């Protein structure tokens, strides 16, 4: 994978020897000790500590390394919804063209906040799933903009101490349930397990993705941080998968040929502008045979144009242009009724052969950019052609859900060291590990844990092992590691690329459980670990948990540093009881800012 500076790296956990790790830990510990930013004042804790706290007194030795217990100060109350890489305070620094200012723009190191993000005044533990799909505490997401501006569309409404989500939307006049029912009539593949993964661009409060969960379809709900305050935060507070993002000048952080379905319900993306480059990105991430669903302008323009402040002639022209662009990209109109139109990405290679003509637009992409390169990779006005040799990449060639979860995907062989045998071994390994985790943390599998992140997955094995529990998992693959994310999507799971030297694209307090397997060992040569821990603290809900699986060499140092984030931790053996690897079970604490009442 390539980073935004163009440099290419590969990360292999097994390649780092003890002398290198020793040097890294010494440097991290020294920089951590010399930070000089810590306060010693004792804080008020609201929750009970996890039992069997690890013994890490001041100055405890971690092997030959002395790690000093530190305490981070509180951030100002204005940082309660701080999203470092999509910070509205920094938007003025970036261009307005194609809304590029809404993309990721992470602060330089000298502007990083080295403090703990406080919850809003009056924050409560989130309502538990499945009740949370329909309501959340107002004080947890105290924003009225959508309620006031979209009240006639029933996105949400405030009643007393809660926001209620009635399932409305701009294009859902009869509720999201009726909307999805019509979609299923148009796309029978939604009913039989053929379609498993979806992406909703411009998701609102993610009611569409929430309803699809009842149909066995797992959706990544995508929206930028914009004037619709906290769309993604509302989605995650409800317990629905979501991530901050926008189709603008950079590729979305997903591999090619991954989603079974993509959706836009009046998402206001100008699909026909800029040479159709946004449609080309949808084409890239949609697998052959996958479906693109559009409701809103210019669909059904014959009956809707009066409400769009335009003319019927203009809307007809827009629709014709849209249809022409989609056809040139090897889409075909699959079905259409009322306000919904469905196109299908062709899996027939004959269409893509026509793109060889240099006079055609759009043309076929050359080999200059990998199809799966998607971390700070610019959008290109060309068609990413599916590999004709990949016979099992097509939607109708994949096993149906849930069978596809445990079948070795064809693309596993594209990964360095990957094979069907390696996949099966990984699958079995994580079944044993998940069983052990549930003994150590009985909250897994209950309504206490809904939003889960596997911070450095390989093939999504942990997510597959807990798939029958009432939770969902965001699988994260390092942008510096071999790109295994196509395998994750081929087995019917969701995830994203990310670099843990930067902040994740989500709001604070959005995950109940963070799981990481060897992340510090793999990334400590690049990323300062105190910032990784601070980022984990930012996105972990109060009373939420972290399962940190690390080498024995790192685990005590991590436990000591975690004290600075007000976590309580205990050290446990792995399922095999080996000494070279240990597990930390940590719990975040609920605390309130001194600046609030």
N, C-alpha and C positions, 0 to 999 in steps of 0.2 A: 504494500500500500504506500501511497505518497502522502506526505503532509503538505500543508499549504505553502511551505517554503520550497517544495519540489524535491526534498531529499527523501530517499527511500530507505526504509528500515524493515527488518524482520525481527520479531521477538520470539525466542524459544525458551520456555521456562527451564528446561533441562540443561541449557548451555551455560548457566551462570554458576561459577564455582565459588567455594567459600571465601577465598581471598578477595575476590571482587565484591562479594556481598559484605564482607567485613569492612572494606574501604567505604562502601556506600553508607553503611549504618553509622560508621564513625563520623562521616561528613554530615549526615542528616542529624545525628545527635548533637554535634557541635553547633550547627546552625540553629537548631531548635533551642539549645541552651542559651545562645547569645542573642536570641530574638529581642529580649527586653521589652516585650509587649504585654506581659502577663500581669494580672492582678491577683493578689493573695486573699482577697476578701472572701469569706465563706458565703456560699449562696444557699438560698432556700430551695429545698427539693420537695416536690409534691407527691412523687411516686416512691414506692418502696424499692430498694436496690435489689437487683438480681442476686440470689443467694450464691454462696461460695465465691465471693469476690477474689480476684487474683491479687496476691500479695506483692504490691509494687510500691514500697515506701520511698520516700525522698532519697534519691541517689542510688536506687537499686542497680546492681550490676546485671547487665544482660550479656552473659559471656564476658568478654573483655571490655565491653562498652558501658559507659556510665550514662544513663538516660535520666535526666532530671524531670520530675513531675512539674508540669506547668498548668496554668489556667488561662484560658482565653477570655478577654473582656466581652461584654455584650456589644453588639452593634446598636446604633441609634434606632429608635422605634420606627423611623421612616424606611428602614431596610426590611420591614416585615415581609415584603413580597419581592425581595431582591432576586433578580435573574441576571447574573453578572454579564453573560454574553449577549443578552438582548435587553440592555438597560435603557429605558426611555431617556434618561439623563444624558446619554451619549449619542442619541440619534442625530443631533445637529452636526455631528462630525462627518456624517456619511451622506452620499448622494440620494436624491429622491427618485432618480431614474429607475423605473421598474421596481420601486419600493425597496431598493437595496438596503436602506437603513434598517429594515426590519429583519435582515438576515443576522447570522452570528457575527458579532464583532467583540471579541473578548478583550478585557482591559489589559494593558501591559502590567508586568510584574510589580512596578512601583505604585500602581493604583489598586492592587488587590486588597480586599477587605480581610484583615486577619482578626475576625471577631465572630461571635455566635449570633446568628440571625434570630431575633425574637419572634414569638407568635403574636398575633393581634390581641389586643385587650379583650378579655372574655373568651378566649379560645377554649374549646371543649374537645374531648376525644371525638373523632368523627363517628357519625351514625354508621352502624355496621351493615354490611351487605347481607341480603339483597334490599333491605329497606332503604339503603343509601341511594339506590338508583333513582328514587322518587323524591328524596328530600335531603337537605343538609343544613347544618347550623349556619345562620346568617353571620355570626361573629367570626366564623372560620374563614369566610370569603366575603368580607363586608363591603360589597360593591353593588350599587343600585343601577348602574348605567343601562345594562341590558333590560332590567326590570322596567325601567322608565321608558326607554326608547323602543322596546319590542313588546310592550305589554299587550298590544292587539294581536300578536302572533303567538303568544303563550309559550315562549321559550322557558320562562320561569316566572314565578310570582312570589312575593314576600308575604308571609302570614306569621305574625308574632315573631318568635325567635328563629324561624326557619325560612329557607327558600324551598319552594315546591317546584317540581319539574313535571308539568302535565303532558309532556311529549309533543308539544307543538313546535312549529318552525315556519319559516317563510313559505315553504312549499308543502307544508303538512297541515292544510286547513282542517282535515279530519283526524289529525293525530298521526304520530309516527307509525303506529301499528297498521293503520289502513294504508299508509304509504308503502311500507315494506310488503304488505300483502299484494299490492299491485305489482311491485317489483318481482315478487316470486311468480306471479302469473306471466310476466314477460320473460323471466329467466328461470326456467325449471331447474337448472343446475344448482340453484340456491337451496333446493329441498332435499337433495339426495346425497350430500356430502362431497359433491364435486368442488364446490366453492367453499374454501375454508378461511383464507386470509383476504382482508380488504383494507383499503386506505380511503379515508374521508377527508378531502381537501377543503379547508374552510369549514370546520366541523361545527361551529356554533358551540353549544353546550354538550355536544356528542350524543344527542338523543338517538340518532340513527345507529351509531355504533353500539349504544346500550341495548337497543331493541334486538339487534342482530345476535347478541349473545344467546338469546333464547333459541336461535336457529342454528347454533353450532358454528357461527362465523365470528372470527376474531378480527377486530378492526383496529388499525392505528388511526386515531382521530388527530388531525393535524390542523393547527391554526397558529398564526403569528401572535406576538404580543402587540395588540393594537388598541384602537379606541373602544373595541368591544371588551371592556375590562375583564380579564381573567377567564376567557373561554376555556383554555386548557386547564386552568386551576379548578374551575367548576367541574369539568369532566373527571379529573382525578379525585376530587373530593367525593364524587358520586361513586367511585370505584370502577371507572371505565378507562381503558387504555387510551393515552393521549400523549402528545409530545409537541413542544413549540417548534414551529417551522413554517417556511413559506417557499413557494416556487418563484424564484426571482432571477438571480444571475448565477447561482450555484446549484449543482445537482442536490437532490434530496439524499440524506445519508442512508440510502438503501441500495442493495445490489440490483442488477438488471434481472428481468424475467422472474420476478418474485411474487408480486401480488396477484391473486386470482381475480380480483375485482377492484376497480377504482370508482369513486363517486364524487359528484359535485352537485349540491343542491343550492342553486343560486349563490355560489361561493364568490362571485364577483371577480373571478380570474378572467382576464381578457384573452380567451383561448385563441382567437384568430389574429391577435396583434404580434408584432415582432417576429414575423415569419412563422408563427405557430410554434415557437420554441417551447412554450409550456406544455403543449400537446405532445411534443417530441419527448419531453421528460416523462409524461404519463406512459407513453409508448415504451420507453426504456424499462421502467420498473414493473410493467404489466407483463405477465408471462404469455407466451403464444396460446391463443384460445381464450384468453382472459377478457373480461367485459369492462367497458367504460360506460358509466351511467351519468346522464346529465338531465337535471330538471331545472327549469327557469329559462331566462332568455338565452337563445332565441327559440327554444322548443315551444311548440304550441302557440307560435306567434299569431296565428289566425284569430285566436280567441283572447290572447293576453296582451296584445300590443298597446292597448289603451292605457293600461296600468303601468306601462314602462316609460311613459313620457317620450314616445317616439312615434314613428309612422309605420304602417304595415309594410310599406315598400322597403324601409330601412331594415326592418326585422327579417323580411324575406331574404334580402341581400346578405345579411349576417348569417342566416341559416344556410344558404347556398354556399357561402364561403367556408363555413365550418364543415359542411359535408364534403366539399372538394378537398380541403386540407386532410381530413381524416382518410379519405380514399387514397390520397397520394402517400399516406403513411402506412398503407396496408391495413386499414380498418374497414369493416363492412357494417352497414346498418343492420342490426340483428332484430330489433323489435321496437315498437313505438306505440304509446297510447296515452292520451290526455297530456299531462305535463311531463311525462318521462320518456326519454329516448335512450336506447341501448345500442352501443356499437361493440363489435367483437374484433379483437386483434387477430389477424389471420395467422394461421400456422403453416400456410402453403408457401413454400419457398419460391414458387413461380412469380408471386407478386414482388418479392424482394429482388429478383433478378432484373426487373425493370428499372430498379434504382441505379443500375450500372451505367445507364445513359447519363453522361455529364450534363446534358441540357435539362434534365428533370430537376424539379425542386419539390421536396427536399432530396438531397442526394444521400448515398450510403456513407456512413462514417468510415474514415480510414482507420488504420491501426494505431494512430497516435495516442489514443486514450483508451485504457482498459474499460470494457463495458461495465465492470463492477466497481471501478474507481469512483468513490462517492463522498470523499471527505475533502472539503474545500476544492472541489473540481468544477470548473466553469461549465455552464450549459453550452451545448454546441448545436447549431442549426442543421443537424443531420440525423439520419435514422440509424439507431443501433440495431443491427440485424441479428436476430437470434442465431446461435450456432446450429447450422443444419445437421451437424453430427450428433447433437444432443437429442436423441430420440424420445427420452422420457421427460423432457422439459415442458412439453405441451400439457395444457390443463387436462385434456381428456386421456392423457397417457399416465398421469399420476394415479396411484391408488386413492380411493375415496377416503374421506375422513370417517372414522379415526384410524383406519388401517395404515395410512401414510405416515403416521407418527413414528412407527418402529421399523419402517422399511428403509434400508440404506439408499439415499438418493443417488442418482447418477452423478451429480456434481461433487460428491465427496471425493471422487478420484482426481478432481482438479486441485485439491488441497495438497500441499506438500506433506507427504507421509500419510495421506488419507486413503482409505480403502473400505470396502464393505465390512471386512473383518475388524478394522479399527473402530468403525462406527458401532458395530454390535458390541464390542468390548466396552466402549464408552457408555452405551445405553445400559448395559448390565451393571457397570460400576456405579452409575448414578442411582439406580434403584436401591442398591445397598446403602449408599450414602444418605439418600433421602430418608430411608427407614431409620437410620441412626440419628439424623437431625431431629426427627419427630420425637425420639426419646429424650434428646437433650432440650428441645424446645417444643413442648406439647401444644403451644398456640398454633403451630402449623397444622392446617387442616380444619381449624375452627374459624368462626366469624371474626376473630381478632386480627387476622391477617388477610388482606385482600390484594393490595397493590405490592407486587414483588419485583425486584430488579436483580438479575444475575449479572454482576458488573463486568465479568470477563469470561464469558462462556466460550466453549469450543463448538459443540454441535447442538447446544440447547438441551443437554442431558438432564440437568436439574429440573428445568421446566417440564420436560416430558415425564419425569418421575412423579411430579406432583400435579399432573394435569387433571386428575379426578377430584382435587380439592377445590373449595370455593374461592379460588384466587386466579390471577393471571400474572404472567412473568414477562417483563421487558428484557430480552436477551441482548446484552451489549458485547460487541466484538471490537477489540482495540484496533484503531486505524493503523497501528504499527505492527500488528500481528498478521499472520496469514489470514486471508479473508474467508472465514468459514460461514459467514452470514447467509450465502445462498443455500447452504445445507439446512440451516435453521428454518428458512422459509419453505424449502421443499418438503419438509416434514410437517408443515402446517402450524408453525409457531411464528411469533413476531419478534422483531428486534431492530437494532440500529447500530451503526458505526459510531465510535466516539474515541476521543483522546482524553485520558484522565488527567493530563496536565492542564486541562481546561474544565470549566464548569459545564455540567450537563444541561440540556435544553428542557428544563422543567422549572416549575415554581418550587418554593420552599414547602416542606411538610407534605410531600405527595406520595411517599412510599412507606409501607408498613414494615417491610423486611428488605434488607440489602444483603445479598450473598456474594462473597468473593472468594475465589479459589486461586491463591498464589499471585494475586494482583501486585502486591508490594514487591515480591521477589522479581516479578517480570518487568515492572515499570519503574522501580526506584532508581535505576540508572538515569532516567530521564526526568521524572517528576518528583518534586519535593513532597515528601509524604505528609507533612503537616497540612498542605493544601488539599490533598486527597481526603484526609480525615475531616477537614473543615467542610468540604463539599458534601461528604457523606452526611455530616451533621445537618447541613442546610436542607437536604432533600428528604431526610428521614423524619417521619412524624414523631411528635412527642409520644413516649411510651412505645415507640417502634423498636425493632430489633435489628441487629447486624450479626451475621454468621461469617466470621473471618477465619478462613482455612489457610494456614501459612506454615512455613518451615519453623521448626523449633527455634532456629536462630533468630527469626524476626518476631515471633509471637509475643514475647515478654516486652520488647521495645514498643510494639504497637499498643499493648495493653496500657503501658505507662503513658504514652502519648494520648490515648483515648480518655484518660482521666481529665485532660484539659478541656475536653468537650462535654464534661459532666456526665459521661456515660458510666455505668457500672458494668463490669465485665467479669467473667469467670473463664478459667481455662479448662478444657476438656480433652480427653483422648479421642483419636479418630476411631472409626469403626473397626480398624485392625489393631489398634493399640500400639502403633509403632512410635518410637521416640523422635524420629526425624521430622514429624509433622504433628501439629496440634490444631485445635479448634478453639477460637474465642467466641463465646456467646455474650453479646453486649446488648444493653437496653438503654435507649435514650431517656432523658428525664424531661418532664413537663415543668417549665419554669416561665415566669412572666417578667417582662421588662420593668425595671424600677421606674421608668418614665411613664408607665401606664398606671391607671388606678388599680 
